[in-house]
Amino acid sequence: MQRPDSDHVLATMPVGFMAVSADWVITHVNPAAEQSLLLEASALVGRDYWDAYPANVDNEFGRTYRATMVDREIRTIESFYPEPLNRWYDVEAVPVDDGGLYFYFSDVTDRRVAQDRLTLLDRVGAELAGTLDVTAAATRIPELVVPVLADGCLVTLLDEDGRPQGVGSWHVDPEARALVERYAQVRLADLPPTAPLLRALRDGETVGFSGARALETLPEGEPRALLERLAIGYGLTLPLRGHGRVVGGLTLLLPGAEPPSARHVATARQVADRIGLALDNARMFDQQRQLAEGLQRSLLTAPVQPAHAEIVVRYTPAAEAARVGGDWYDAFVQPSGASMLVIGDVVGHDTEAAASMGQLRSLLRGIATYSDGTPAEVLRGLDGAMAQLRAETYATAAIACFEPDGVDGAVRMCWSNAGHLPLLVIHPDGTLAALGDWQGDLMLGVDPAAPRSDSVVRLGEGSTVLMFTDGLIERRSRDLDTGMARLREVAGELAGRSLGDLCDEIIERLVDGRAEDDVALVAIRLRARRD
């Protein structure tokens, strides 16, 4: 390809044009190139290209141009040129017959900045979406925004008492990371009330500051010495805004001494607002989870220990805060002296389900202790009370009642099931039996007139009965049948363990360290009454 013949064409082209000879001397620069490169042609023509643009010696631009010069193949590259330009360029390198190259290029900084801004916002959203650990999420933020928004970044969060805490930092220069991290740890104690960070936290305003001004606000000491070594040009502190409140601050350390452009500040504010909302959501989710778990644990009290049996209960909340729900258990003694065990699950996974669980558990206990009724009668009374009180919820439940039956240590077990999972019996010889089918009678909250039935079985001394919610056996990767088979396998293998060890090991093996749903487990091991 030959150089364009018309100087008029070159002069009026909207894209930049530069020509270099075979020995890398710049021979021509058009007006669009002058504007893009911030230099007049007279300052470039006749100079060695690598002397004019030393950053290209070892970067992607230079590698591309040298390869084009050697193999004479047209190449296109889009990359960033650092100081003093700090711009993105899209360049087509074209070999010409005289052995040199033509460069046709455009400044694509605006497009790349917009693209990087959207990419950064997407990354922040994806990284923080659904996060439950506020502090862990905050520590990842600096690595997300560096180097797109700044050379260095520090994140500060306000604790529950409104005190600032440094939680994360990062720097584009690996050698500066330890300095930034240490500065983040020690700076808060020495900051005066007028410091940019405290102003942003207090007033919710974006505060810009020069490196010199930042040093002036610090007294002599380690923080000031660290800041001097970092040698920042300009800084920007932005409030992290949550729902009607400031939850922290984002401090950006910029390389240049000049204030950032309005566009840069607007991008930083968008990022800070996205971070603030995500962290505030995480904090509210955590508070909600703690409230729900506290409600559940306050209701799921220690079981009674009757003379004829040992009772063990276990409750494991879901790993995800959004999964806190309505699983419950209960164990108490009726006026007749019979031990009654209950397992239940309110439909839903939120604080409303947890509150409904507390209401149903209290109603059931009151009905059972007042009426001294059989399991079916208690479930029938609970279903009627739910309809009368307009509970507007659904739940499954299974009740088992145990009382001595004869002098040989046997125990009479009477149970009823309202849509819950079957009970599992481990006999003294290690054999297993499931009591009831998968569905039982109709679940609670559908039809208070639905029939309820009792079943009775005689169990020998040493028998163990397990009652559990579906969180124990159901997984996203397996159905209830598969989970039940796994439970039977594990229960049979561990039949000889103590009751507490049996329950702990069953949960450990089936849940595998991360409960996808709440898990409630009630176990009773029968023994002869000791008079």
HUVENZI-V943597 format. One record per pair of residues at least 12 apart in sequence whose C-alpha atoms are under 6 Angstrom apart, sorted by sequence separation. I is the first residue (numbers start at 1). J is the second residue. If there is no record, write none. Layout:
I & J
I & J
//
This chain:
17 & 29
29 & 41
78 & 90
92 & 104
155 & 167
169 & 181
238 & 250
330 & 342
401 & 413
423 & 435
17 & 30
77 & 90
91 & 104
155 & 168
237 & 250
329 & 342
401 & 414
422 & 435
77 & 91
91 & 105
154 & 168
237 & 251
329 & 343
400 & 414
422 & 436
76 & 91
90 & 105
154 & 169
236 & 251
328 & 343
400 & 415
422 & 437
16 & 32
17 & 33
76 & 92
90 & 106
153 & 169
236 & 252
328 & 344
399 & 415
422 & 438
15 & 32
16 & 33
28 & 45
75 & 92
89 & 106
153 & 170
235 & 252
327 & 344
399 & 416
421 & 438
27 & 45
75 & 93
89 & 107
152 & 170
166 & 184
235 & 253
327 & 345
364 & 382
398 & 416
11 & 30
26 & 45
27 & 46
74 & 93
88 & 107
89 & 108
152 & 171
235 & 254
326 & 345
398 & 417
10 & 30
11 & 31
26 & 46
74 & 94
88 & 108
151 & 171
234 & 254
326 & 346
398 & 418
419 & 439
25 & 46
26 & 47
88 & 109
151 & 172
211 & 232
397 & 418
419 & 440
25 & 47
87 & 109
211 & 233
233 & 255
396 & 418
398 & 420
418 & 440
419 & 441
25 & 48
26 & 49
72 & 95
211 & 234
233 & 256
234 & 257
396 & 419
397 & 420
417 & 440
418 & 441
419 & 442
24 & 48
25 & 49
210 & 234
233 & 257
325 & 349
375 & 399
396 & 420
417 & 441
418 & 442
419 & 443
24 & 49
209 & 234
324 & 349
325 & 350
418 & 443
209 & 235
323 & 349
324 & 350
142 & 169
143 & 170
208 & 235
326 & 353
139 & 167
142 & 170
208 & 236
303 & 331
304 & 332
325 & 353
326 & 354
139 & 168
207 & 236
325 & 354
207 & 237
206 & 237
326 & 357
206 & 238
240 & 272
241 & 273
289 & 321
240 & 273
242 & 276
428 & 462
204 & 239
241 & 276
242 & 277
334 & 369
428 & 463
187 & 223
240 & 276
427 & 463
426 & 463
201 & 239
242 & 280
334 & 372
416 & 454
426 & 464
200 & 239
415 & 454
425 & 464
183 & 223
197 & 237
375 & 415
376 & 416
415 & 455
425 & 465
375 & 416
414 & 455
424 & 465
414 & 456
424 & 466
413 & 456
423 & 466
413 & 457
423 & 467
412 & 458
471 & 517
347 & 394
396 & 443
411 & 458
471 & 518
472 & 519
346 & 394
347 & 395
396 & 444
411 & 459
471 & 519
346 & 395
395 & 444
410 & 459
345 & 395
394 & 444
410 & 460
469 & 519
345 & 396
394 & 445
410 & 461
469 & 520
344 & 396
409 & 461
468 & 520
344 & 397
468 & 521
343 & 397
467 & 521
343 & 398
467 & 522
342 & 398
466 & 522
342 & 399
466 & 523
341 & 399
465 & 523
292 & 351
341 & 400
465 & 524
340 & 400
464 & 524
340 & 401
383 & 444
464 & 525
339 & 401
430 & 492
463 & 525
339 & 402
463 & 526
338 & 402
384 & 448
462 & 526
338 & 403
383 & 448
430 & 495
461 & 526
462 & 527
461 & 527
376 & 452
22 & 99
376 & 453
22 & 100
376 & 454
21 & 100
20 & 100
20 & 101
19 & 101
19 & 102
18 & 102
18 & 103
17 & 103
17 & 104
16 & 104
16 & 105
158 & 247
15 & 105
157 & 247
158 & 248
15 & 106
157 & 248
156 & 248
156 & 249
2 & 96
155 & 249
1 & 96
155 & 250
154 & 251
153 & 251
153 & 252
152 & 252
153 & 253
152 & 253
150 & 252
151 & 253
150 & 253
151 & 254
150 & 254
409 & 528
134 & 279
134 & 282
132 & 282
131 & 282
319 & 514
319 & 515
318 & 515
318 & 516
318 & 517
318 & 518
317 & 518
316 & 518
316 & 519
315 & 519
315 & 520
314 & 520
314 & 521
313 & 521
313 & 522
312 & 522
312 & 523
311 & 523
311 & 524
310 & 524
310 & 525
309 & 525
309 & 526
309 & 527
308 & 527
308 & 528
308 & 529
307 & 529
//
